[in-house]
Amino acid sequence: MANYLRPIALTVNELSPGLFHWALLDSNDERMVFDHRFMMAEEPYDSFEKAARAGMLNWLKLAGDDTKRGPRIEVKRTPLVPAPGPWTPQAQRKTSRETSTA
């Protein structure tokens, strides 16, 4: 299993004048489209800087003790399994049984 840096983006929005909210987004595909918000501010901040710093601190917390490497995601790889067909052993056995009983 591979261990990759988790793709995360920090954004700050001003939903009302003077009220700033941070959000952390992640991507679930190779195109790096950050469309899944998984963590956000519960209360607004009175400046962009405060919201951005709070978001960054929460992002760093995701790394745990390993702040040199950052937050990681474990990618589980599924083994390749051949599709059923005349080339698989099960299909060959079934074909030979059918021909022997005919």
VMD Tcl script that builds the backbone (N, CA, C; Angstrom):
set m [mol new atoms 306]
animate dup $m
set s [atomselect $m all]
$s set {name element resname resid chain x y z} {
  {N N MET 1 A 0.825 -1.173 0.000}
  {CA C MET 1 A 0.000 0.000 0.000}
  {C C MET 1 A 0.873 1.242 0.000}
  {N N ALA 2 A 0.522 2.173 -0.839}
  {CA C ALA 2 A 1.294 3.409 -0.965}
  {C C ALA 2 A 0.790 4.448 0.033}
  {N N ASN 3 A 1.669 5.361 0.370}
  {CA C ASN 3 A 1.368 6.404 1.324}
  {C C ASN 3 A 1.659 7.740 0.646}
  {N N TYR 4 A 0.620 8.493 0.268}
  {CA C TYR 4 A 0.774 9.725 -0.482}
  {C C TYR 4 A 0.362 10.937 0.344}
  {N N LEU 5 A 0.924 12.083 -0.013}
  {CA C LEU 5 A 0.508 13.337 0.592}
  {C C LEU 5 A -0.947 13.590 0.208}
  {N N ARG 6 A -1.761 13.879 1.200}
  {CA C ARG 6 A -3.181 14.094 0.952}
  {C C ARG 6 A -3.380 15.450 0.272}
  {N N PRO 7 A -4.060 15.495 -0.867}
  {CA C PRO 7 A -4.281 16.770 -1.554}
  {C C PRO 7 A -5.350 17.593 -0.834}
  {N N ILE 8 A -4.916 18.699 -0.233}
  {CA C ILE 8 A -5.812 19.554 0.548}
  {C C ILE 8 A -5.625 20.999 0.099}
  {N N ALA 9 A -6.714 21.744 0.039}
  {CA C ALA 9 A -6.670 23.168 -0.281}
  {C C ALA 9 A -7.369 23.941 0.833}
  {N N LEU 10 A -6.840 25.106 1.139}
  {CA C LEU 10 A -7.432 26.013 2.125}
  {C C LEU 10 A -8.075 27.174 1.380}
  {N N THR 11 A -9.287 27.492 1.741}
  {CA C THR 11 A -9.958 28.643 1.154}
  {C C THR 11 A -10.573 29.488 2.259}
  {N N VAL 12 A -10.663 30.790 2.021}
  {CA C VAL 12 A -11.309 31.718 2.947}
  {C C VAL 12 A -12.379 32.463 2.170}
  {N N ASN 13 A -13.585 32.471 2.710}
  {CA C ASN 13 A -14.716 33.151 2.074}
  {C C ASN 13 A -15.250 34.239 2.992}
  {N N GLU 14 A -15.746 35.308 2.402}
  {CA C GLU 14 A -16.400 36.381 3.147}
  {C C GLU 14 A -17.891 36.272 2.850}
  {N N LEU 15 A -18.594 35.526 3.704}
  {CA C LEU 15 A -20.011 35.263 3.456}
  {C C LEU 15 A -20.875 36.488 3.716}
  {N N SER 16 A -20.462 37.308 4.666}
  {CA C SER 16 A -21.100 38.599 4.950}
  {C C SER 16 A -19.981 39.620 5.066}
  {N N PRO 17 A -20.244 40.885 4.796}
  {CA C PRO 17 A -19.173 41.885 4.881}
  {C C PRO 17 A -18.485 41.880 6.246}
  {N N GLY 18 A -17.165 41.637 6.230}
  {CA C GLY 18 A -16.369 41.635 7.454}
  {C C GLY 18 A -16.390 40.344 8.247}
  {N N LEU 19 A -17.059 39.296 7.750}
  {CA C LEU 19 A -17.118 38.000 8.441}
  {C C LEU 19 A -16.506 36.932 7.530}
  {N N PHE 20 A -15.386 36.381 7.973}
  {CA C PHE 20 A -14.593 35.463 7.153}
  {C C PHE 20 A -14.644 34.052 7.730}
  {N N HIS 21 A -14.800 33.084 6.842}
  {CA C HIS 21 A -14.830 31.664 7.211}
  {C C HIS 21 A -13.761 30.925 6.415}
  {N N TRP 22 A -13.026 30.033 7.086}
  {CA C TRP 22 A -12.064 29.188 6.383}
  {C C TRP 22 A -12.708 27.821 6.140}
  {N N ALA 23 A -12.213 27.116 5.146}
  {CA C ALA 23 A -12.657 25.740 4.862}
  {C C ALA 23 A -11.491 24.975 4.259}
  {N N LEU 24 A -11.397 23.693 4.610}
  {CA C LEU 24 A -10.419 22.795 4.002}
  {C C LEU 24 A -11.154 21.888 3.022}
  {N N LEU 25 A -10.600 21.797 1.827}
  {CA C LEU 25 A -11.187 20.989 0.758}
  {C C LEU 25 A -10.199 19.905 0.368}
  {N N ASP 26 A -10.699 18.774 -0.076}
  {CA C ASP 26 A -9.798 17.754 -0.606}
  {C C ASP 26 A -10.309 17.253 -1.945}
  {N N SER 27 A -9.423 16.558 -2.634}
  {CA C SER 27 A -9.707 16.065 -3.971}
  {C C SER 27 A -9.735 14.546 -3.946}
  {N N ASN 28 A -10.657 13.980 -4.688}
  {CA C ASN 28 A -10.771 12.519 -4.747}
  {C C ASN 28 A -10.315 11.933 -6.074}
  {N N ASP 29 A -9.709 12.745 -6.926}
  {CA C ASP 29 A -9.269 12.216 -8.212}
  {C C ASP 29 A -7.945 12.838 -8.635}
  {N N GLU 30 A -7.414 12.370 -9.742}
  {CA C GLU 30 A -6.106 12.808 -10.222}
  {C C GLU 30 A -6.138 14.207 -10.826}
  {N N ARG 31 A -7.320 14.721 -11.153}
  {CA C ARG 31 A -7.412 16.032 -11.781}
  {C C ARG 31 A -7.215 17.167 -10.785}
  {N N MET 32 A -7.141 16.855 -9.507}
  {CA C MET 32 A -6.957 17.829 -8.435}
  {C C MET 32 A -8.080 18.863 -8.415}
  {N N VAL 33 A -9.298 18.410 -8.559}
  {CA C VAL 33 A -10.464 19.268 -8.417}
  {C C VAL 33 A -10.871 19.192 -6.950}
  {N N PHE 34 A -10.775 20.309 -6.255}
  {CA C PHE 34 A -11.066 20.343 -4.824}
  {C C PHE 34 A -12.539 20.681 -4.636}
  {N N ASP 35 A -13.357 19.641 -4.546}
  {CA C ASP 35 A -14.797 19.847 -4.480}
  {C C ASP 35 A -15.441 19.263 -3.220}
  {N N HIS 36 A -14.654 18.701 -2.336}
  {CA C HIS 36 A -15.204 18.078 -1.143}
  {C C HIS 36 A -14.730 18.838 0.097}
  {N N ARG 37 A -15.639 19.581 0.738}
  {CA C ARG 37 A -15.299 20.321 1.960}
  {C C ARG 37 A -15.428 19.357 3.136}
  {N N PHE 38 A -14.328 19.132 3.856}
  {CA C PHE 38 A -14.374 18.176 4.958}
  {C C PHE 38 A -14.143 18.812 6.320}
  {N N MET 39 A -13.737 20.080 6.358}
  {CA C MET 39 A -13.542 20.763 7.632}
  {C C MET 39 A -13.762 22.253 7.388}
  {N N MET 40 A -14.435 22.938 8.332}
  {CA C MET 40 A -14.685 24.364 8.151}
  {C C MET 40 A -14.814 25.058 9.499}
  {N N ALA 41 A -14.700 26.379 9.457}
  {CA C ALA 41 A -14.828 27.191 10.668}
  {C C ALA 41 A -16.251 27.091 11.201}
  {N N GLU 42 A -16.352 26.986 12.516}
  {CA C GLU 42 A -17.680 26.966 13.124}
  {C C GLU 42 A -18.204 28.380 13.342}
  {N N GLU 43 A -17.302 29.318 13.603}
  {CA C GLU 43 A -17.660 30.711 13.837}
  {C C GLU 43 A -16.861 31.600 12.895}
  {N N PRO 44 A -17.400 32.743 12.504}
  {CA C PRO 44 A -16.669 33.641 11.605}
  {C C PRO 44 A -15.550 34.396 12.328}
  {N N TYR 45 A -14.592 34.874 11.542}
  {CA C TYR 45 A -13.475 35.691 12.035}
  {C C TYR 45 A -13.658 37.106 11.499}
  {N N ASP 46 A -13.093 38.075 12.236}
  {CA C ASP 46 A -13.279 39.473 11.824}
  {C C ASP 46 A -12.247 39.962 10.814}
  {N N SER 47 A -11.331 39.077 10.395}
  {CA C SER 47 A -10.382 39.458 9.346}
  {C C SER 47 A -10.003 38.227 8.521}
  {N N PHE 48 A -9.597 38.509 7.298}
  {CA C PHE 48 A -9.130 37.452 6.417}
  {C C PHE 48 A -7.922 36.754 7.035}
  {N N GLU 49 A -6.995 37.526 7.578}
  {CA C GLU 49 A -5.766 36.956 8.138}
  {C C GLU 49 A -6.057 35.985 9.271}
  {N N LYS 50 A -6.949 36.350 10.176}
  {CA C LYS 50 A -7.284 35.459 11.294}
  {C C LYS 50 A -7.913 34.163 10.793}
  {N N ALA 51 A -8.791 34.271 9.812}
  {CA C ALA 51 A -9.437 33.076 9.259}
  {C C ALA 51 A -8.412 32.197 8.555}
  {N N ALA 52 A -7.514 32.811 7.768}
  {CA C ALA 52 A -6.499 32.042 7.049}
  {C C ALA 52 A -5.551 31.341 8.022}
  {N N ARG 53 A -5.134 32.032 9.080}
  {CA C ARG 53 A -4.239 31.414 10.079}
  {C C ARG 53 A -4.933 30.260 10.794}
  {N N ALA 54 A -6.195 30.440 11.148}
  {CA C ALA 54 A -6.934 29.364 11.821}
  {C C ALA 54 A -7.081 28.153 10.901}
  {N N GLY 55 A -7.361 28.398 9.637}
  {CA C GLY 55 A -7.463 27.297 8.671}
  {C C GLY 55 A -6.146 26.567 8.517}
  {N N MET 56 A -5.039 27.325 8.454}
  {CA C MET 56 A -3.711 26.712 8.323}
  {C C MET 56 A -3.378 25.875 9.560}
  {N N LEU 57 A -3.714 26.363 10.740}
  {CA C LEU 57 A -3.454 25.585 11.957}
  {C C LEU 57 A -4.227 24.264 11.947}
  {N N ASN 58 A -5.459 24.304 11.495}
  {CA C ASN 58 A -6.242 23.061 11.404}
  {C C ASN 58 A -5.685 22.126 10.354}
  {N N TRP 59 A -5.159 22.687 9.274}
  {CA C TRP 59 A -4.518 21.878 8.229}
  {C C TRP 59 A -3.285 21.192 8.797}
  {N N LEU 60 A -2.479 21.931 9.538}
  {CA C LEU 60 A -1.274 21.352 10.140}
  {C C LEU 60 A -1.611 20.268 11.160}
  {N N LYS 61 A -2.722 20.422 11.869}
  {CA C LYS 61 A -3.135 19.402 12.851}
  {C C LYS 61 A -3.399 18.057 12.172}
  {N N LEU 62 A -3.810 18.095 10.915}
  {CA C LEU 62 A -4.076 16.847 10.187}
  {C C LEU 62 A -2.813 16.012 10.005}
  {N N ALA 63 A -1.647 16.670 10.044}
  {CA C ALA 63 A -0.379 15.950 9.877}
  {C C ALA 63 A 0.004 15.202 11.148}
  {N N GLY 64 A -0.618 15.535 12.263}
  {CA C GLY 64 A -0.271 14.891 13.533}
  {C C GLY 64 A 1.146 15.242 13.935}
  {N N ASP 65 A 1.931 14.241 14.309}
  {CA C ASP 65 A 3.310 14.455 14.742}
  {C C ASP 65 A 4.279 14.592 13.579}
  {N N ASP 66 A 3.861 14.255 12.386}
  {CA C ASP 66 A 4.758 14.246 11.233}
  {C C ASP 66 A 4.582 15.504 10.380}
  {N N THR 67 A 4.920 16.669 10.940}
  {CA C THR 67 A 4.730 17.924 10.209}
  {C C THR 67 A 5.756 18.110 9.093}
  {N N LYS 68 A 6.829 17.318 9.094}
  {CA C LYS 68 A 7.790 17.409 7.989}
  {C C LYS 68 A 7.218 16.809 6.710}
  {N N ARG 69 A 6.410 15.774 6.842}
  {CA C ARG 69 A 5.862 15.075 5.661}
  {C C ARG 69 A 4.440 15.496 5.337}
  {N N GLY 70 A 3.712 16.057 6.289}
  {CA C GLY 70 A 2.350 16.509 6.047}
  {C C GLY 70 A 1.316 15.409 6.201}
  {N N PRO 71 A 0.035 15.768 6.055}
  {CA C PRO 71 A -1.033 14.773 6.193}
  {C C PRO 71 A -0.980 13.764 5.057}
  {N N ARG 72 A -1.062 12.515 5.415}
  {CA C ARG 72 A -0.923 11.426 4.434}
  {C C ARG 72 A -2.236 10.686 4.268}
  {N N ILE 73 A -2.339 10.034 3.124}
  {CA C ILE 73 A -3.474 9.169 2.839}
  {C C ILE 73 A -2.914 7.837 2.363}
  {N N GLU 74 A -3.487 6.775 2.842}
  {CA C GLU 74 A -3.044 5.442 2.439}
  {C C GLU 74 A -3.918 4.974 1.284}
  {N N VAL 75 A -3.287 4.712 0.168}
  {CA C VAL 75 A -4.009 4.259 -1.016}
  {C C VAL 75 A -3.950 2.746 -1.065}
  {N N LYS 76 A -5.121 2.125 -1.016}
  {CA C LYS 76 A -5.188 0.667 -1.090}
  {C C LYS 76 A -5.330 0.267 -2.545}
  {N N ARG 77 A -4.460 -0.579 -2.966}
  {CA C ARG 77 A -4.510 -1.046 -4.354}
  {C C ARG 77 A -5.175 -2.417 -4.382}
  {N N THR 78 A -6.066 -2.575 -5.329}
  {CA C THR 78 A -6.722 -3.872 -5.480}
  {C C THR 78 A -5.966 -4.680 -6.519}
  {N N PRO 79 A -5.764 -5.951 -6.250}
  {CA C PRO 79 A -5.033 -6.777 -7.215}
  {C C PRO 79 A -5.855 -6.955 -8.486}
  {N N LEU 80 A -5.147 -7.093 -9.578}
  {CA C LEU 80 A -5.819 -7.335 -10.851}
  {C C LEU 80 A -6.339 -8.765 -10.888}
  {N N VAL 81 A -7.569 -8.902 -11.277}
  {CA C VAL 81 A -8.197 -10.216 -11.393}
  {C C VAL 81 A -8.635 -10.369 -12.845}
  {N N PRO 82 A -8.233 -11.464 -13.493}
  {CA C PRO 82 A -8.636 -11.622 -14.894}
  {C C PRO 82 A -10.142 -11.765 -15.021}
  {N N ALA 83 A -10.671 -11.195 -16.049}
  {CA C ALA 83 A -12.098 -11.304 -16.324}
  {C C ALA 83 A -12.421 -12.741 -16.718}
  {N N PRO 84 A -13.602 -13.233 -16.361}
  {CA C PRO 84 A -13.952 -14.598 -16.748}
  {C C PRO 84 A -14.077 -14.698 -18.263}
  {N N GLY 85 A -13.666 -15.781 -18.772}
  {CA C GLY 85 A -13.719 -16.008 -20.210}
  {C C GLY 85 A -13.140 -17.365 -20.532}
  {N N PRO 86 A -13.001 -17.687 -21.786}
  {CA C PRO 86 A -12.513 -19.016 -22.173}
  {C C PRO 86 A -11.057 -19.252 -21.773}
  {N N TRP 87 A -10.323 -18.225 -21.363}
  {CA C TRP 87 A -8.909 -18.384 -21.017}
  {C C TRP 87 A -8.687 -18.655 -19.542}
  {N N THR 88 A -9.746 -18.610 -18.694}
  {CA C THR 88 A -9.563 -18.863 -17.268}
  {C C THR 88 A -9.668 -20.349 -16.986}
  {N N PRO 89 A -8.984 -20.843 -15.945}
  {CA C PRO 89 A -9.038 -22.267 -15.611}
  {C C PRO 89 A -10.457 -22.757 -15.335}
  {N N GLN 90 A -11.310 -21.931 -14.678}
  {CA C GLN 90 A -12.676 -22.358 -14.383}
  {C C GLN 90 A -13.451 -22.586 -15.677}
  {N N ALA 91 A -13.300 -21.711 -16.632}
  {CA C ALA 91 A -14.016 -21.860 -17.906}
  {C C ALA 91 A -13.511 -23.076 -18.666}
  {N N GLN 92 A -12.214 -23.362 -18.602}
  {CA C GLN 92 A -11.653 -24.511 -19.301}
  {C C GLN 92 A -12.181 -25.804 -18.697}
  {N N ARG 93 A -12.264 -25.864 -17.346}
  {CA C ARG 93 A -12.782 -27.073 -16.703}
  {C C ARG 93 A -14.239 -27.298 -17.082}
  {N N LYS 94 A -15.034 -26.211 -17.068}
  {CA C LYS 94 A -16.445 -26.340 -17.398}
  {C C LYS 94 A -16.606 -26.795 -18.850}
  {N N THR 95 A -15.820 -26.256 -19.753}
  {CA C THR 95 A -15.894 -26.627 -21.162}
  {C C THR 95 A -15.521 -28.092 -21.355}
  {N N SER 96 A -14.479 -28.555 -20.653}
  {CA C SER 96 A -14.072 -29.952 -20.820}
  {C C SER 96 A -15.112 -30.891 -20.223}
  {N N ARG 97 A -15.781 -30.508 -19.116}
  {CA C ARG 97 A -16.839 -31.339 -18.558}
  {C C ARG 97 A -18.024 -31.413 -19.506}
  {N N GLU 98 A -18.387 -30.264 -20.087}
  {CA C GLU 98 A -19.527 -30.252 -21.004}
  {C C GLU 98 A -19.269 -31.121 -22.219}
  {N N THR 99 A -18.058 -31.104 -22.714}
  {CA C THR 99 A -17.756 -31.894 -23.911}
  {C C THR 99 A -17.668 -33.382 -23.570}
  {N N SER 100 A -17.261 -33.743 -22.341}
  {CA C SER 100 A -17.145 -35.154 -21.997}
  {C C SER 100 A -18.499 -35.795 -21.750}
  {N N THR 101 A -19.502 -35.027 -21.331}
  {CA C THR 101 A -20.826 -35.584 -21.085}
  {C C THR 101 A -21.694 -35.600 -22.332}
  {N N ALA 102 A -21.280 -34.937 -23.371}
  {CA C ALA 102 A -22.106 -34.839 -24.575}
  {C C ALA 102 A -22.059 -36.049 -25.420}
}
mol reanalyze $m
mol bondsrecalc $m
mol representation Tube
mol addrep $m
